[in-house]
Amino acid sequence: MWVVKLYSDVGTQRFWQVVGDLVLAGWIWLCVELGLLVFRITNALGTPGRKAAEAGDGLAGDLHKMSEPIGKVPVVGDELRSPVDGAASAAGKLAEAGRDQAHAVEQLAYVLAGVTIGLPVLFALLIWLPRRIRFARRARAAQKFIDSDADLDLFALRAMANQPMHKLAKISDDPVAAWRGGDTAVIARLADLELRSTGLKAPRTALTQ
């Protein structure tokens, strides 16, 4: 079973990977805090609706309590109770309208908070995630050859194909001839150059040959 490699063995590359991860974490935290702020500000707009609902419920309850004894008045009780019940019904409708308004504002607050958090975080992940996945895949593939004690010739050959010419020149004036001639020291350094680009280092035994 192969373990996913998250960080490079090369100090400089590992440093920037850690910095990138910390920046991403900080960015996510900032977006979450901003989203929560947007939610609180937007949701506060529903306060009048909540207060109207609370006042309407209270008024409707008081009017219903009043209507009961009024209805017991002989002869005219029902007539006197009818306007009170109508006012209680109107207060109930006012309370319901207040609740609907508060609910609509709350839903809007959730949507705005979700957009404020989700879009910037998604954008950052679309930049960060492919690079981290690409690194992990390359490092894992290269690690298989190292762990199986495969010859470093393959990485030396890849170095001559992929690495900049000025880096190859620092290793040998003619790296191709050295590779063809089986120069183990040059091959090891070429392999190490290629492996470092994948976040790995050549075995020390190979470098000291």
C-alpha positions in Angstrom: 0.0 0.0 0.0 1.4 3.3 -1.1 1.1 6.3 1.3 0.1 9.6 -0.3 3.0 12.0 -0.1 1.7 15.5 0.8 5.0 17.4 1.2 8.3 17.5 -0.6 11.6 16.2 0.8 13.3 19.2 -0.7 13.4 22.0 1.9 12.7 25.0 -0.3 9.8 23.2 -2.1 8.4 22.0 1.2 8.6 25.5 2.6 6.5 27.0 -0.2 4.0 24.1 0.0 3.5 24.7 3.7 3.2 28.5 3.0 0.6 27.7 0.3 -1.4 25.5 2.7 -1.3 28.1 5.4 -2.4 30.8 3.0 -5.3 28.6 1.8 -6.3 27.9 5.4 -6.1 31.6 6.2 -8.2 32.5 3.1 -10.9 29.9 4.1 -11.0 31.3 7.6 -11.3 34.9 6.3 -14.1 33.9 3.9 -16.0 32.1 6.7 -15.7 35.1 9.0 -16.8 37.4 6.2 -19.7 35.1 5.4 -20.8 35.1 9.0 -20.6 38.9 9.1 -22.8 39.1 5.9 -25.3 36.7 7.5 -25.5 38.7 10.7 -26.0 42.0 8.9 -28.5 40.6 6.5 -30.4 38.6 9.1 -30.7 41.8 11.2 -32.9 43.2 8.5 -35.6 40.7 9.6 -35.8 42.1 13.1 -38.8 44.4 12.3 -40.6 41.3 11.0 -39.8 39.2 14.0 -40.9 42.1 16.3 -44.1 42.5 14.3 -44.8 38.8 14.6 -44.2 38.8 18.3 -46.4 41.9 18.8 -49.2 40.4 16.6 -49.2 37.1 18.5 -49.4 39.0 21.8 -52.2 41.2 20.6 -54.1 38.3 19.1 -53.8 36.4 22.3 -55.0 39.3 24.4 -58.0 40.0 22.2 -58.9 36.3 22.3 -58.8 36.4 26.1 -61.1 39.5 26.0 -63.6 38.0 23.6 -64.4 35.1 25.9 -66.0 37.2 28.8 -67.5 39.6 26.3 -69.3 36.8 24.5 -71.0 35.8 27.8 -72.8 39.1 28.0 -76.5 38.3 27.6 -78.3 39.1 24.4 -75.6 41.3 22.8 -72.6 39.1 23.7 -72.1 37.7 20.2 -72.5 41.1 18.6 -69.9 42.6 20.9 -67.5 39.7 20.5 -67.5 39.7 16.7 -65.4 42.9 16.3 -63.0 41.7 18.9 -62.6 38.4 17.2 -62.1 40.2 13.9 -59.3 42.3 15.4 -57.7 39.2 16.8 -57.8 37.6 13.4 -56.2 40.7 11.9 -53.5 40.7 14.5 -52.9 37.0 13.7 -52.5 37.9 10.0 -50.1 40.7 11.0 -48.0 38.2 13.0 -48.0 35.7 10.1 -46.8 38.4 7.7 -44.1 39.4 10.1 -42.9 35.8 10.3 -43.0 35.4 6.5 -40.9 38.5 6.2 -38.4 37.4 8.8 -38.2 33.9 7.2 -37.5 35.4 3.8 -34.8 37.7 5.1 -33.2 34.7 7.0 -33.2 32.6 3.8 -31.6 35.5 1.9 -29.0 35.8 4.6 -28.1 32.1 4.3 -27.8 32.5 0.5 -25.6 35.5 0.7 -23.4 34.0 3.3 -23.1 30.8 1.3 -22.1 32.7 -1.8 -19.6 34.9 0.2 -18.0 31.8 1.6 -18.4 29.3 -1.3 -17.3 31.2 -4.4 -13.9 32.5 -3.1 -13.1 29.2 -1.4 -14.0 27.2 -4.5 -11.9 29.5 -6.7 -8.9 29.0 -4.3 -9.4 25.3 -4.3 -9.5 25.2 -8.1 -6.0 26.7 -8.0 -4.5 24.9 -5.1 -6.0 21.4 -5.4 -4.8 20.4 -8.9 -1.2 21.4 -8.1 -1.2 19.4 -4.9 -2.8 16.4 -6.6 -0.3 16.6 -9.4 2.6 16.7 -7.0 1.3 13.8 -5.0 0.8 11.7 -8.1 4.3 12.5 -9.4 5.9 11.9 -6.1 4.1 8.6 -5.6 5.0 7.4 -9.1 8.7 8.2 -8.6 8.7 6.7 -5.1 7.7 3.3 -6.5 11.0 3.2 -8.5 13.1 4.3 -5.5 11.5 1.8 -3.1 12.0 -1.0 -5.6 15.7 -0.2 -5.8 15.3 0.5 -9.6 18.3 1.8 -11.5 18.6 5.6 -11.4 19.3 5.6 -15.1 15.6 6.3 -15.8 15.6 9.5 -13.7 18.9 10.6 -15.2 17.5 10.1 -18.7 14.4 12.1 -17.7 16.6 14.9 -16.3 18.3 15.3 -19.6 15.0 15.5 -21.3 13.2 17.8 -18.8 15.6 19.9 -16.9 17.0 23.2 -18.1 20.3 23.2 -19.9 22.1 25.4 -17.4 21.4 23.0 -14.6 22.6 20.0 -16.6 25.8 22.0 -17.4 26.5 22.3 -13.7 26.6 18.6 -13.4 28.6 17.7 -16.5 29.9 19.3 -19.7 28.5 16.4 -21.6 25.9 14.7 -19.5 24.7 12.5 -22.4 28.2 11.0 -22.9 28.5 10.5 -19.2 25.2 8.7 -19.1 26.0 6.5 -22.0 29.4 5.8 -20.5 27.8 4.7 -17.2 29.3 7.4 -15.1 27.6 6.5 -11.8 28.4 9.9 -10.1 26.9 11.9 -13.0 24.0 9.6 -13.3 23.3 9.9 -9.6 23.4 13.7 -9.7 21.2 13.8 -12.8 18.7 11.5 -11.1 18.8 13.6 -8.0 18.1 16.7 -10.1 15.0 15.1 -11.6 13.8 13.5 -8.4 14.0 16.9 -6.6 11.6 18.3 -9.2 9.1 15.7 -8.0 9.7 16.4 -4.3 12.1 13.5 -3.7 15.8 13.0 -3.2 18.0 10.3 -4.6 19.2 7.7 -2.0 22.4 8.9 -0.2 24.1 5.6 -1.2 23.7 6.5 -4.8 25.0 10.1 -4.3 28.1 8.9 -2.5 29.1 6.3 -5.1 
